[in-house]
Amino acid sequence: MTVAWSVIHSVRAALLPVLFAVAVFVPPIEAQSEQESANELKRRVIEALHLHGSETVADVGCGDGFYTLPLARALGDGRVLAVDIDDAALSKLKGRLADQGLKNVETVKGKEDDPLITPESVDAVLIVNAYHEMPAHEAMLRHVRAGLKPGGTFVLMEGIWDSREKQSRDEQAKHHQLAAAIAKQELEAGGFEIISVRDPFLERPPDEDGKSRWWLITARRPLRP
């Protein structure tokens, strides 16, 4: 059974601020709050999109808005397409948008194999910690590429435990992880041009499964077919 992207988004929203706070050491007297750490994390991920404030960006697997809300504020004159397959998450996001008075977001009920982005309509696509939950990832990449304008940016972020680095893709995905090397191959096979692979993007503290990290790939749709 496929796990809704929004479920992963909820876990991400709960854990990433804490992981970021642990990963970036500061002296106790200057320690950041979890909220400050979350804001810094969002800033760093959004920075990878290279936005100028008037673009259209699709947040695929948006959940209840962990990145959608700061994206909407960062874009100003731009627009965010908040895509998810979970009605409850999208409903919650709509409530948060109304509460915060953000009017430049359009929610989209996507499909498991298609984010339903109009061809060549967005300047950037962001998928964070949801790609591994997409069983039809090849079809998803085709639709993401088609939805991007030529030269448009695609930022993909996932996590991997060192102990699972060499496992098969299916085994990694079963444990809600994915290695950067696998994703890079899939993006290249899907017709994307890789701009950078930041691995690690964030270190995570060791747990019972050992050491782990978040990685981030920046790619783009080529200017020419």
C-alpha positions as a Markdown table, in Angstrom:
| # | Residue | x | y | z |
|---|---|---|---|---|
| 1 | Met | 0.0 | 0.0 | 0.0 |
| 2 | Thr | 1.4 | 3.4 | -1.0 |
| 3 | Val | 2.0 | 5.8 | 1.9 |
| 4 | Ala | 0.5 | 9.2 | 1.2 |
| 5 | Trp | 3.2 | 11.8 | 0.5 |
| 6 | Ser | 1.6 | 14.0 | 3.2 |
| 7 | Val | 2.3 | 11.4 | 5.9 |
| 8 | Ile | 6.0 | 11.7 | 5.1 |
| 9 | His | 5.7 | 15.5 | 5.0 |
| 10 | Ser | 4.2 | 15.4 | 8.5 |
| 11 | Val | 7.1 | 13.3 | 9.8 |
| 12 | Arg | 9.6 | 15.6 | 8.0 |
| 13 | Ala | 8.0 | 18.7 | 9.6 |
| 14 | Ala | 8.3 | 17.2 | 13.0 |
| 15 | Leu | 11.8 | 15.9 | 12.7 |
| 16 | Leu | 13.9 | 18.1 | 10.5 |
| 17 | Pro | 14.1 | 21.1 | 12.8 |
| 18 | Val | 15.4 | 18.9 | 15.6 |
| 19 | Leu | 17.9 | 17.1 | 13.3 |
| 20 | Phe | 19.1 | 20.4 | 11.9 |
| 21 | Ala | 19.6 | 21.8 | 15.4 |
| 22 | Val | 21.7 | 18.8 | 16.3 |
| 23 | Ala | 23.6 | 18.8 | 13.1 |
| 24 | Val | 24.7 | 22.5 | 13.3 |
| 25 | Phe | 26.6 | 23.0 | 16.5 |
| 26 | Val | 26.4 | 26.3 | 18.3 |
| 27 | Pro | 27.5 | 27.1 | 21.9 |
| 28 | Pro | 24.7 | 26.5 | 24.4 |
| 29 | Ile | 24.4 | 30.1 | 25.3 |
| 30 | Glu | 23.7 | 30.9 | 21.7 |
| 31 | Ala | 21.7 | 27.8 | 20.9 |
| 32 | Gln | 18.9 | 28.3 | 18.4 |
| 33 | Ser | 15.3 | 27.4 | 19.2 |
| 34 | Glu | 13.7 | 24.6 | 17.2 |
| 35 | Gln | 11.7 | 27.3 | 15.3 |
| 36 | Glu | 14.8 | 29.2 | 14.4 |
| 37 | Ser | 16.5 | 26.0 | 13.2 |
| 38 | Ala | 13.4 | 25.1 | 11.1 |
| 39 | Asn | 13.5 | 28.6 | 9.5 |
| 40 | Glu | 17.2 | 28.2 | 8.7 |
| 41 | Leu | 16.5 | 24.8 | 7.2 |
| 42 | Lys | 13.7 | 26.2 | 5.0 |
| 43 | Arg | 15.9 | 29.1 | 4.0 |
| 44 | Arg | 18.7 | 26.8 | 2.9 |
| 45 | Val | 16.5 | 24.5 | 0.8 |
| 46 | Ile | 14.6 | 27.4 | -0.8 |
| 47 | Glu | 17.9 | 29.1 | -1.5 |
| 48 | Ala | 18.8 | 26.1 | -3.7 |
| 49 | Leu | 15.9 | 27.0 | -6.0 |
| 50 | His | 17.6 | 30.3 | -7.0 |
| 51 | Leu | 14.3 | 32.3 | -6.9 |
| 52 | His | 14.0 | 36.0 | -7.7 |
| 53 | Gly | 10.5 | 36.5 | -6.4 |
| 54 | Ser | 8.2 | 36.3 | -9.4 |
| 55 | Glu | 8.5 | 32.7 | -10.4 |
| 56 | Thr | 5.9 | 29.9 | -10.3 |
| 57 | Val | 7.1 | 26.9 | -8.2 |
| 58 | Ala | 5.5 | 23.5 | -7.6 |
| 59 | Asp | 6.0 | 22.0 | -4.2 |
| 60 | Val | 5.2 | 18.3 | -5.0 |
| 61 | Gly | 4.3 | 16.3 | -1.9 |
| 62 | Cys | 3.6 | 19.5 | -0.1 |
| 63 | Gly | 1.7 | 18.0 | 2.9 |
| 64 | Asp | 0.3 | 20.7 | 5.1 |
| 65 | Gly | 2.8 | 23.3 | 3.9 |
| 66 | Phe | 6.2 | 22.9 | 5.6 |
| 67 | Tyr | 7.8 | 24.5 | 2.5 |
| 68 | Thr | 4.7 | 25.9 | 0.8 |
| 69 | Leu | 4.2 | 28.6 | 3.3 |
| 70 | Pro | 7.7 | 30.0 | 3.3 |
| 71 | Leu | 7.8 | 29.6 | -0.5 |
| 72 | Ala | 4.7 | 31.7 | -0.8 |
| 73 | Arg | 6.2 | 34.4 | 1.3 |
| 74 | Ala | 9.5 | 34.3 | -0.5 |
| 75 | Leu | 8.0 | 34.6 | -3.9 |
| 76 | Gly | 5.9 | 37.7 | -3.3 |
| 77 | Asp | 4.7 | 38.4 | -6.9 |
| 78 | Gly | 5.2 | 34.7 | -7.8 |
| 79 | Arg | 3.0 | 31.7 | -7.3 |
| 80 | Val | 3.2 | 28.3 | -5.6 |
| 81 | Leu | 1.4 | 25.1 | -6.8 |
| 82 | Ala | 1.0 | 23.0 | -3.7 |
| 83 | Val | 0.6 | 19.4 | -4.9 |
| 84 | Asp | -0.3 | 16.3 | -2.8 |
| 85 | Ile | -2.5 | 13.2 | -3.1 |
| 86 | Asp | -3.9 | 13.5 | 0.4 |
| 87 | Asp | -7.2 | 15.4 | 0.7 |
| 88 | Ala | -6.8 | 15.9 | 4.5 |
| 89 | Ala | -3.3 | 17.5 | 4.1 |
| 90 | Leu | -4.5 | 19.8 | 1.4 |
| 91 | Ser | -7.5 | 20.8 | 3.5 |
| 92 | Lys | -5.3 | 21.6 | 6.4 |
| 93 | Leu | -3.0 | 23.6 | 4.2 |
| 94 | Lys | -5.9 | 25.7 | 2.8 |
| 95 | Gly | -6.8 | 26.6 | 6.4 |
| 96 | Arg | -3.2 | 27.6 | 7.2 |
| 97 | Leu | -3.1 | 29.7 | 4.0 |
| 98 | Ala | -6.3 | 31.5 | 5.0 |
| 99 | Asp | -5.1 | 32.1 | 8.5 |
| 100 | Gln | -1.9 | 33.7 | 7.3 |
| 101 | Gly | -3.5 | 35.6 | 4.5 |
| 102 | Leu | -1.4 | 34.0 | 1.7 |
| 103 | Lys | -3.2 | 34.3 | -1.6 |
| 104 | Asn | -0.5 | 33.2 | -4.1 |
| 105 | Val | -0.9 | 29.5 | -3.5 |
| 106 | Glu | -3.0 | 27.1 | -5.6 |
| 107 | Thr | -3.6 | 23.6 | -4.1 |
| 108 | Val | -3.6 | 20.7 | -6.6 |
| 109 | Lys | -4.8 | 17.2 | -5.9 |
| 110 | Gly | -2.2 | 15.2 | -7.8 |
| 111 | Lys | -2.1 | 11.5 | -8.8 |
| 112 | Glu | 0.4 | 8.9 | -7.7 |
| 113 | Asp | 2.2 | 9.0 | -11.0 |
| 114 | Asp | 1.4 | 12.6 | -12.1 |
| 115 | Pro | 1.5 | 16.0 | -10.2 |
| 116 | Leu | -0.8 | 17.4 | -12.9 |
| 117 | Ile | 1.4 | 20.4 | -13.7 |
| 118 | Thr | 0.5 | 22.1 | -17.0 |
| 119 | Pro | 3.3 | 21.5 | -19.5 |
| 120 | Glu | 6.1 | 24.2 | -19.4 |
| 121 | Ser | 4.3 | 26.2 | -16.8 |
| 122 | Val | 6.6 | 26.3 | -13.8 |
| 123 | Asp | 10.0 | 27.7 | -13.2 |
| 124 | Ala | 11.0 | 25.3 | -10.4 |
| 125 | Val | 9.9 | 22.1 | -8.7 |
| 126 | Leu | 10.7 | 21.1 | -5.2 |
| 127 | Ile | 10.3 | 17.5 | -3.8 |
| 128 | Val | 11.5 | 16.9 | -0.3 |
| 129 | Asn | 11.5 | 13.5 | 1.5 |
| 130 | Ala | 8.5 | 12.3 | -0.7 |
| 131 | Tyr | 10.2 | 11.0 | -3.9 |
| 132 | His | 11.0 | 7.6 | -2.3 |
| 133 | Glu | 7.3 | 7.1 | -1.6 |
| 134 | Met | 6.4 | 7.5 | -5.3 |
| 135 | Pro | 6.3 | 3.9 | -6.8 |
| 136 | Ala | 5.7 | 5.3 | -10.3 |
| 137 | His | 8.8 | 7.5 | -10.0 |
| 138 | Glu | 9.8 | 7.2 | -13.6 |
| 139 | Ala | 6.4 | 8.6 | -14.7 |
| 140 | Met | 6.5 | 11.2 | -12.0 |
| 141 | Leu | 9.9 | 12.4 | -13.3 |
| 142 | Arg | 8.5 | 12.6 | -16.9 |
| 143 | His | 5.6 | 14.8 | -15.7 |
| 144 | Val | 7.9 | 17.0 | -13.6 |
| 145 | Arg | 10.2 | 17.5 | -16.6 |
| 146 | Ala | 7.3 | 18.3 | -18.9 |
| 147 | Gly | 5.9 | 20.7 | -16.4 |
| 148 | Leu | 9.1 | 22.7 | -16.1 |
| 149 | Lys | 9.9 | 25.5 | -18.5 |
| 150 | Pro | 13.2 | 24.8 | -20.5 |
| 151 | Gly | 16.0 | 25.6 | -18.1 |
| 152 | Gly | 13.7 | 25.3 | -15.1 |
| 153 | Thr | 15.2 | 24.1 | -11.8 |
| 154 | Phe | 14.4 | 20.8 | -10.0 |
| 155 | Val | 15.5 | 20.4 | -6.4 |
| 156 | Leu | 15.2 | 16.9 | -4.8 |
| 157 | Met | 16.1 | 16.2 | -1.2 |
| 158 | Glu | 16.1 | 12.8 | 0.6 |
| 159 | Gly | 17.8 | 11.0 | 3.5 |
| 160 | Ile | 19.9 | 7.9 | 3.6 |
| 161 | Trp | 21.5 | 5.8 | 6.4 |
| 162 | Asp | 25.1 | 4.8 | 5.8 |
| 163 | Ser | 24.2 | 1.2 | 6.6 |
| 164 | Arg | 21.7 | 1.1 | 3.8 |
| 165 | Glu | 23.7 | 2.9 | 1.2 |
| 166 | Lys | 24.5 | -0.2 | -0.9 |
| 167 | Gln | 21.0 | -1.8 | -0.6 |
| 168 | Ser | 18.6 | -2.0 | -3.5 |
| 169 | Arg | 16.3 | 0.8 | -4.3 |
| 170 | Asp | 13.3 | -1.2 | -3.2 |
| 171 | Glu | 14.9 | -2.0 | 0.2 |
| 172 | Gln | 15.9 | 1.6 | 0.8 |
| 173 | Ala | 12.4 | 2.8 | -0.1 |
| 174 | Lys | 10.9 | 0.2 | 2.2 |
| 175 | His | 12.7 | 2.0 | 5.0 |
| 176 | His | 11.8 | 5.4 | 3.8 |
| 177 | Gln | 15.3 | 6.2 | 2.5 |
| 178 | Leu | 17.0 | 6.7 | -0.8 |
| 179 | Ala | 20.7 | 7.1 | -1.8 |
| 180 | Ala | 21.8 | 10.1 | -3.8 |
| 181 | Ala | 23.6 | 7.9 | -6.3 |
| 182 | Ile | 20.3 | 6.1 | -7.2 |
| 183 | Ala | 18.4 | 9.4 | -7.5 |
| 184 | Lys | 21.1 | 11.0 | -9.6 |
| 185 | Gln | 20.9 | 8.1 | -12.1 |
| 186 | Glu | 17.1 | 8.3 | -12.2 |
| 187 | Leu | 17.2 | 12.0 | -12.9 |
| 188 | Glu | 19.7 | 11.7 | -15.6 |
| 189 | Ala | 17.7 | 8.8 | -17.2 |
| 190 | Gly | 14.7 | 11.1 | -17.0 |
| 191 | Gly | 16.3 | 13.7 | -19.1 |
| 192 | Phe | 17.5 | 16.1 | -16.4 |
| 193 | Glu | 20.8 | 17.9 | -16.3 |
| 194 | Ile | 22.5 | 17.6 | -12.9 |
| 195 | Ile | 23.8 | 20.9 | -11.6 |
| 196 | Ser | 25.0 | 19.8 | -8.2 |
| 197 | Val | 24.9 | 17.0 | -5.7 |
| 198 | Arg | 25.3 | 18.1 | -2.1 |
| 199 | Asp | 25.9 | 14.9 | -0.2 |
| 200 | Pro | 25.8 | 15.4 | 2.7 |
| 201 | Phe | 23.5 | 18.5 | 2.7 |
| 202 | Leu | 22.8 | 18.0 | 6.4 |
| 203 | Glu | 24.4 | 15.5 | 8.8 |
| 204 | Arg | 22.1 | 13.7 | 11.2 |
| 205 | Pro | 23.0 | 12.4 | 14.7 |
| 206 | Pro | 23.6 | 8.6 | 14.9 |
| 207 | Asp | 20.7 | 6.4 | 16.0 |
| 208 | Glu | 20.1 | 2.7 | 16.4 |
| 209 | Asp | 20.6 | 2.2 | 12.6 |
| 210 | Gly | 23.9 | 4.1 | 12.6 |
| 211 | Lys | 24.9 | 7.4 | 11.0 |
| 212 | Ser | 22.7 | 9.1 | 8.4 |
| 213 | Arg | 22.4 | 12.3 | 6.4 |
| 214 | Trp | 20.2 | 14.4 | 4.1 |
| 215 | Trp | 21.4 | 15.0 | 0.6 |
| 216 | Leu | 20.1 | 17.5 | -2.0 |
| 217 | Ile | 20.4 | 17.4 | -5.8 |
| 218 | Thr | 19.8 | 20.4 | -7.9 |
| 219 | Ala | 19.0 | 19.6 | -11.6 |
| 220 | Arg | 17.3 | 21.4 | -14.4 |
| 221 | Arg | 15.4 | 20.7 | -17.6 |
| 222 | Pro | 17.8 | 21.3 | -20.5 |
| 223 | Leu | 17.2 | 24.4 | -22.6 |
| 224 | Arg | 17.1 | 22.1 | -25.7 |
| 225 | Pro | 15.2 | 18.8 | -26.0 |
